Amino acid sequence: MSVSRRVLITGISGQDGSYLAELLCAEGAEVHGTLRGPLARELPNLSAVREQLVLHEADLDVPGQLGGVVAEVEPAEIYHLAGPAFVPDSWRAPSLTIRAIAGGGAELLAAVRDHAAEAHVVVASSREIFGEAAPSPQDEATICAPSSPYGVAKLSVHQLVALAREGEGLHVSSAILFNHESPRRPERYISRKVSRGVAAISLGQAQEIVLGDLSAVRDWSAASDVVRGLQAMAAEPEPSDFVLASGVGHTVRELVDTAFAIVGIDPEAHLRVDQRFVREHEASDPVGDPSRARERLRWSAQVSFAELVGEMVRADLAELGAGVTRS
């Protein structure tokens, strides 16, 4: 298969980066990716395509590294997915979060301007830019009022993208991502905590799952669907920002019930609510409106909520049954 284009994915070993790498490799692209830390280590998410990739070390906390990779690779497409992604961590280390996300994003955009001005660039933003008081559903025009350091950092990059697009004429777009999951999601995220816990209970390796607010709502879609949306954004003739979401909210209780139903177990004897994990109820449900992506990109989420939960539970059953541990 002939090489069609050179692509750079920052944070390539993460959930989104790995699915995107597989998609682009299947199309014959020359795929480069950045990693934080040594390149010579096990990267389970990339096992299917690692031999087809060109990997580069770049730490967002080290000025110049990311820009150096852009200058070296001179890609035709860039997907900036690297950076902290677990919102609660941003409260424990706000300066590190802002430096990595805002500083890394600023460095990337400057490097694009200086070394890859013709590249089509997609930067991962987040629904956290809207904050907890935003009306629901949220779209590209929703007023931004972030309520976490993570959201502040993401909004900073989101606004830098707009400045680079409008002021410097770069083809840069923000993907406003709502919750999206897969078996590659780390276990500290609630979706994976539930799927892993249910699998462990089914296999007799655990007795209960401890959760917080079961009424909390999330707009969950599949990571494999989201990376299709990222690719569609890069392919657009004119850059713009797009909400990528399923458009449907589900409660944590629905997530739990769906997961337990897959293994045929009544959740009531295995579910415990700990008030320490219950946050004050959100002012609005964080549900995205993907109308713009549907109309302009011809994109929509294809994997249903039940299919996504089923995929995750079955993957955890297989891993736990084989004694496999993932971070």
N, C-alpha and C positions, 0 to 999 in steps of 0.2 A: 504494500500500500504506500503510495507516495505521500510525502510530507506536504500538508496543505498550508500550515501556518505555524509560527512560533508563539507559544503561549507561556505566560508566567503566572503561577498560582502561589501567593504567599500563604503560609500556614497549610501547606499541601497535605500534611499527615493527619489533620483533624477530620472530623466527620464530613463537613462540606467539601473540604479540599480533596479528600480521597475519592468521594463520589464524582466530583467534577473531573478529576484526573482520569478516572476510568472512562467517563463519557468522551472526553477529548482524545484519549489514546485510541479508542474504538473508531474515531473519525480520522485517524492518521495524523493528528497534530503532533508537532515536536513540543513536548510538555516539559517545562522547567518548573521547579518548585523550591520554595525556601522552607528551612527548618530552623528551629531554635535548638542549639546544641549540636553535638557531634553527628555527622552524617552516618557513620558506621555503627548503627544500632538497629535493633529490631523495630520495625514499623508495621505492625499487623494490619493497619487499615490500608496500607499500600501494597500488600503482598501480591495482589493480582496483577499489578502493573509496574512494580518497582524497577524491573529490568528495562523498562521502556522510558524511564524518567531521567532527567538531568537534575540533580539535587544541589542546592547551594545553602550554605550556612548563613543565616541572617537573624540577628536578635534585635527586636524592636527597641530594646533598652540601650543598644549600642549605636550611637549616631554614625551615619555613613554606611553601615553595612547594607541596609536595604537599598539605598540609592546606588551603591556600587554594583549590586546584582542587576538592577534595571539597566544601568549603563553597559554592563557586560553583555547581557542577553539581547537587548534591543528588541523586545517582543512586539508582536502585532496586536496581542490581546493581553490584558492584565486583569486578574481577579484578586483583589486585596481582601483576604479572609483571615489573615493572622491577627492575633491579639487576644487578650483576656475575654472570656465569654460567659463566665459564671457571675451573675449580677451580685449575689451576696458578698463575694470576695471584694468587690469594689469598696464596700464600707470599711473593710479591715485594712485595705491598702489603697486609699484613694489617689495618692500621688503617683504610685506605680501604675495604677490603672489609666490615669489621665496621660501620663508620659508615654506609655506603650501605645494606647489607642490614638490619642490626639497627635502626639509627637511622631509616631510611626506613619500615621495617615498623611501628615504634613510633609514628611520626608519623601514618601512615595509620590505625592503629587508634584513636588518640586523636581524629582528625578524624571518623571514623565515629561514635564515641561522641557527639561534640559536634554534628555537623551532618547525619548520615545514619544515625541509630540503627535505622531500620527496614530498611536495605539488607541484601541478602544478599551476603556478601563471601566470596570465595575467594582465598586467599593461596598462592602457589607456594612449596612447600617442596621438599626434595630428598632422595634416598636417601643423600646425603652425611651426613645427620644420624646415620645408623647407624654409620658408620665402617667400617674395613677388617676388623675382627675380628667383625663381626656374623654370626650363623648365617645360612644360606641355605636357602630363600628368606626374605625379610624382609617383615613385614606391619606393620600399625598398632601392634601391641603389642611389637614388637622393641625391646629396650633400646637407647637412643641413647648412643653413645660416639664422637662425631665425631673424625676424624683429620686434619683440615685446618682452617685458619682459615675457609674458606668454609663447611664443615660446622658449625663453632661458631656462625657468624653465622646460618645457616639454622635451627639448633636454637633459638637465642634467639627468633627470630620465631615459630617453631612453638609454643614455650611461651607466648609472649605471646598468641597466638591462643587457646590453651586458657584462659588467664586471662580474656581478654575475653569468651569464650563462657560460661564457668562463673561468673565473678564479676560481669559486667556485663550478662549476658543478651543479648549481641549475636549475630546470625546470621553467625558467622565460621567458616570451615573451612580446614584445611590440605590441600593436594593434594601428597602425597608422590610426586614425579615421578622416575621412573627415566629412563634415556637415551631420548630421543625425537628423531627426525631428520627432515630434509626437504631439498629443494634450497635452502632458505633458511638452512640452518645455515652459519655462518661457516667458512672453509676451515681454520682452525686446529684444529677438532675432527676426530677421527680418521675419523669416518664420511665427512665431506666431503673430507678429505685423500685418502682412498682413491678415492672416486667421481670427484673432480676429476683425480687422478693417472691413473687408468685411462682416463678420457676423453682426456686429453692424450696418453697413450701411443698410444691407438687412432688419434688424428689425426696422429701423427708429430711432436707438439710437445714430447715428453719421452721419456726412455729408461727411467726407473726411479722406483719409490716407495721411500722410506726410512722404515722403521717400527721400532718397538721390539718388545715381547713379543707374539708372534703367538698365544700360548696364553691371553692375557688374555681374560676373559669379560665380556660386557656384555648387559644386557637392553634390546635396542633395539626401540622401537616407532615408529609414525609420529606426527609432531606433529599432523597432522589428526585422528587418533584421540584424542590426549590432550586437545585443546581441546573435543571433544565431552564428555569426562569432566568437564572444568572446568564446562561449562555444566550438566551433570546435577547436579553438586554444588550449584551455586547454586540450582537448582530444588527441591532437597530441602526438605520442610517443617521438618525439624530439622537443624541444622548438625552436622557431624562431620568427622573426618579420613579420607582415603581414599588408599590406594596406587593409583597409576595406572601400570600396567606391562603388558607382554605376558605375563609369567610364564614366558618361555622365554629361556634364555641362549644366546648364540652367541659363538664365539671370534673374535678379530681375523682369524685365518686363514680362517675361514668367510666373513667379510666380504670379504676380499681375493679368495678363490676365486669367490665369487658375482659380484662386480663384474667380474672378468676374463672370466668365462664369458659375460656379457652381450655383450661385444664380440668373443668368439671368440678370445681370446689366451691362451696358456699363461703363467701368472704367473711361472714360475721364472726366466726370463731378465730379468725386469723388477722383481724384488723384492729389496731389500737390508735386512738387519737391522743396525741400529746400536746397539751396547750402551749408548751414552749415553742412549738413549730407553727402555731396559729398566728398569722399576721392579721392586723386590723383589716377589715374587709375593704377591698379596693373600691374606689369611688365609681368605677365603671368597669365593664367587662372588656378585657384586652382582646378584641376581635377585629381582624383586618377586613378592609373592603378591597378585594382584588379586581374591581371592575376595570380599572385602567389597564392592568396587565392582560386581562381577558380580551379587551377590545383592541389594544395596540400590538400586544405580543402574541396574541392567540394562545395565551398560557392560562392554564388552570390546574389545580391540584387533581391528580388522577387517582392516587391511592386513598382509599377511604379510611376513616378513623379506625374502624374495626379491623381492616386489613393491616394497617400500620401496627396496631397493638398486637395483633396475631403474629406478625413477622418478628417483633421484638421478643415476645414471650417464647416463641419456638427457637429463636436464636439463643436465648439464655438457657433454655432447656438443654440444647445441644452442647453449649459450652460447659455448663455446670456438670452435665452428665459425663463429659470427657475430662473434667478437672481443669478446664481452661480458665484463667483469670485475666481480665482486661482492666486497664485503668479507666 
